[in-house]
């Protein structure tokens, strides 16, 4: 589910017209899946996909809220890599002083893990921005 949703969002961000609409619809269907299941660990990933979709729709306030929700969910399930990516995306999206704590938390985790290129890393796990 996660990989398919991320692939659809990433491809949609570079597509136009009917192909863009088809990929967006596929990502929306994919993100809806974990909400119907008992796999609570998958819900933050679905929130991160929905955040990218909100961003692509031009609703950055919704995207930021979904990224915050995703980061908290990932932390609850000890998925720190994904939480750092969600925070990094949220921090960049919010920008300024309001986004600084998220950007710093993301940067600190990536530095501690020796991530060579944080932007490329985030593009893999949270495409569409």
N, C-alpha and C positions, 0 to 999 in steps of 0.2 A: 504494500500500500504506500509506504513512505517513498520508496524509490520511484514508483510510477507517478505519484503526485508531484514530486520534485522535478522529474523529467518533463512532465506536461507543463508545469509552470515555466521552467527554463526555456523550453521550446516556444511556448506562447509569447514570452517576452521578446522573442526575435521574429515572430511570425506576424502576418497581417491578414485581414479579410476573413474568409471562411475558415482557413486553417487556424487562425488565432482563436476564433470563436469555438471551434471544435476542441482545441487543446484546453481552453479555459473550462469548457463544459466537462471534459474528462477529469481535470484537476478537481473541480467541484464535487463530482461523483466520488472520486477517490477520497477526498477529505471527509465526506459524509460517512464513510464506512466505519471508522473507529467509534463514532458516536453511538452506533447501534450494537456494538460488541461490549463484552465485559473486560476487554484488554485495556485497562486504564492507562497503561504505559504508552499506548499508541495515540492517545488523545492529544498530548502536547504536539506531536508531529503533525496531526491534522490541523491544529490551531496555527502552526507555523505555515502550512500550505495555505490556509485561509487568509493569513496575514499577507502573504505575497499576492494572493488574488485581490485583496482589498487595495493593496498598493497599486497594482496594475489597473484597477478601476478608478484610481485617483482618490481613494479614501484613506489617507495616511493616518488619520486619527483612529480609525478602526484597526488599521494594520498595527499601529503602536500598541493598542490595547490587547490585541491578539498575541503579539510577540511577548508582552509582559506575562500574559497567561501561560503561554508556551514555556517561557523560561522557568516560571514557578513549577509547572508540571514536570518539566525535565528534572529540576532539582529534587522534587519529591521522589522521583524514581531513580535518583543518583545517576542521571544521564548528563554529567557535567559538560561534556563536549558540546552537546546540543544546546544546553542552557547558555553556554558562553556565546555560541553563534546567535541564538535568539536575542541575547542582550546586545551583542555587537550590532545586529541589524536594527534593533529598536533605538539604540543610542545614536546611530547614524541618521535614522529617520526623524527622530525628534530633534536632534541637533542642539547646538548651544549648550548653555549651562544645564538645562533640564535633561539632556541626553548624556552629559558627561559621566555620571556614575556608571551607567550601563556600558559606555565605551571603555572606561577604565577597568571595569570588572572583566570584560571580554578580553581586553589586551593583556591583563595580568594572567588570566588562565592560559592564553595562547603563548605568552612568553614562557611561563612555567613548563609548558608542554613542548617547547622548542618548535612551534609552528613557524616555518620559514616564511610563508606568505599568507598572512591572515585573510586578506581580501579574497584570494583564490580559494582558500579553505572555506570561507563563508559562502562563496558562490556555488560550491558543490553541495553544501548542506542546506542552504537557504537561497536558491536562485530566484530571479524575478525582480531584483532591485537595481 
